[in-house]
Amino acid sequence: MINDYLEIENAEGMPEMADSTLAMEFLMNLKTGVRNTAVAITESRTPEVRTLLRNQLEAGLALHEEVTKFMIDKGWLHPYNISDQYEVDIKAAKTALMIGNLNLFPGNTSRMGMMAQIDADE
């Protein structure tokens, strides 16, 4: 368990974890945008608006494909292997729980800068 989140060794792997989290969030937002655009097409009346929305839908689908391929190449997404995706999801959940349990604002510290140690008599 990480007790001191400001120590360098405790940040190992965090940049990649942050990147994969941001990529997944972006992918989910893309899916929402594609879904909403498809609904808007069914509710539009004029051919010009439908054409505009279809173009937006195609652009959204293309970007979704690009982000999905990127995440697969990075090993952040395994849409065709449930057991591998399960492992990625479990690791992310454990990391989130660990971060949630950190004491981000310790009361008594000797920190003069970013890498000072927590006082032993706390």
C-alpha positions as CSV (number, residue, x, y, z in Angstrom):
1,M,0.0,0.0,0.0
2,I,1.3,3.4,-0.9
3,N,1.5,5.6,2.2
4,D,3.3,8.6,0.7
5,Y,1.9,9.6,-2.7
6,L,4.6,12.2,-3.2
7,E,7.4,9.7,-3.3
8,I,8.7,9.1,-6.9
9,E,8.6,5.3,-6.6
10,N,4.9,5.5,-5.8
11,A,4.2,7.3,-9.0
12,E,5.6,4.5,-11.2
13,G,3.1,3.7,-14.0
14,M,0.8,6.6,-13.1
15,P,1.4,8.6,-16.3
16,E,0.4,5.6,-18.5
17,M,-2.5,4.8,-16.2
18,A,-3.7,8.5,-16.6
19,D,-3.2,8.3,-20.4
20,S,-5.3,5.1,-20.6
21,T,-8.0,6.6,-18.4
22,L,-8.2,9.7,-20.5
23,A,-8.3,7.7,-23.7
24,M,-11.1,5.5,-22.3
25,E,-13.1,8.6,-21.3
26,F,-12.6,10.1,-24.7
27,L,-13.7,6.8,-26.4
28,M,-16.9,6.7,-24.2
29,N,-17.6,10.4,-25.1
30,L,-17.2,9.6,-28.7
31,K,-19.7,6.7,-28.4
32,T,-22.2,9.1,-26.8
33,G,-21.7,11.7,-29.5
34,V,-22.2,9.0,-32.2
35,R,-25.4,7.8,-30.5
36,N,-26.8,11.3,-30.0
37,T,-26.0,12.2,-33.6
38,A,-27.8,9.1,-34.9
39,V,-30.9,10.1,-32.8
40,A,-30.7,13.6,-34.2
41,I,-30.7,12.3,-37.7
42,T,-33.9,10.4,-37.1
43,E,-35.5,13.5,-35.6
44,S,-34.4,16.0,-38.3
45,R,-36.8,17.1,-41.0
46,T,-34.8,18.9,-43.7
47,P,-32.4,17.1,-46.1
48,E,-29.7,19.7,-45.4
49,V,-29.7,19.1,-41.7
50,R,-29.7,15.3,-42.3
51,T,-26.7,15.6,-44.6
52,L,-24.9,17.7,-42.1
53,L,-25.6,15.2,-39.3
54,R,-24.6,12.3,-41.5
55,N,-21.3,13.9,-42.2
56,Q,-20.9,14.5,-38.4
57,L,-21.8,10.9,-37.8
58,E,-19.2,9.6,-40.2
59,A,-16.6,11.8,-38.7
60,G,-17.5,10.6,-35.2
61,L,-17.3,6.9,-36.4
62,A,-14.0,7.5,-38.0
63,L,-12.5,9.1,-34.9
64,H,-14.0,6.3,-32.7
65,E,-12.2,3.8,-34.9
66,E,-9.0,5.7,-34.7
67,V,-9.1,6.0,-30.9
68,T,-10.1,2.3,-30.6
69,K,-7.1,1.2,-32.7
70,F,-4.8,3.4,-30.8
71,M,-5.9,1.9,-27.5
72,I,-5.7,-1.6,-28.8
73,D,-2.1,-0.9,-30.0
74,K,-1.2,0.5,-26.6
75,G,-2.7,-2.6,-24.8
76,W,-5.3,-0.4,-23.0
77,L,-8.3,-2.0,-24.7
78,H,-8.9,-5.7,-25.5
79,P,-12.3,-5.8,-27.2
80,Y,-11.8,-9.3,-28.5
81,N,-10.3,-10.9,-25.4
82,I,-12.5,-10.7,-22.4
83,S,-10.1,-12.2,-19.9
84,D,-7.3,-9.7,-20.9
85,Q,-9.8,-6.8,-20.6
86,Y,-11.0,-8.1,-17.3
87,E,-7.4,-8.0,-16.0
88,V,-7.0,-4.4,-17.2
89,D,-10.3,-3.4,-15.6
90,I,-9.4,-5.1,-12.3
91,K,-6.0,-3.3,-12.2
92,A,-7.7,0.0,-12.8
93,A,-10.2,-0.6,-10.1
94,K,-7.6,-1.6,-7.6
95,T,-5.5,1.5,-8.4
96,A,-8.6,3.8,-8.1
97,L,-9.4,2.3,-4.7
98,M,-5.7,2.7,-3.6
99,I,-5.7,6.3,-4.7
100,G,-9.0,6.9,-2.9
101,N,-7.6,5.6,0.4
102,L,-4.5,7.8,0.3
103,N,-4.1,10.5,2.9
104,L,-3.7,13.4,0.5
105,F,-3.6,16.0,3.2
106,P,-1.4,14.6,6.1
107,G,-1.6,16.9,9.1
108,N,2.0,16.9,10.2
109,T,4.6,16.9,7.5
110,S,8.1,18.2,7.1
111,R,7.6,18.9,3.5
112,M,9.4,22.0,2.4
113,G,9.0,21.1,-1.3
114,M,7.4,18.3,-3.3
115,M,9.6,15.4,-2.1
116,A,10.1,15.9,1.6
117,Q,9.3,13.0,4.0
118,I,6.3,12.7,6.3
119,D,7.3,13.2,9.9
120,A,7.8,10.0,11.9
121,D,6.1,11.2,15.0
122,E,2.7,11.7,13.3
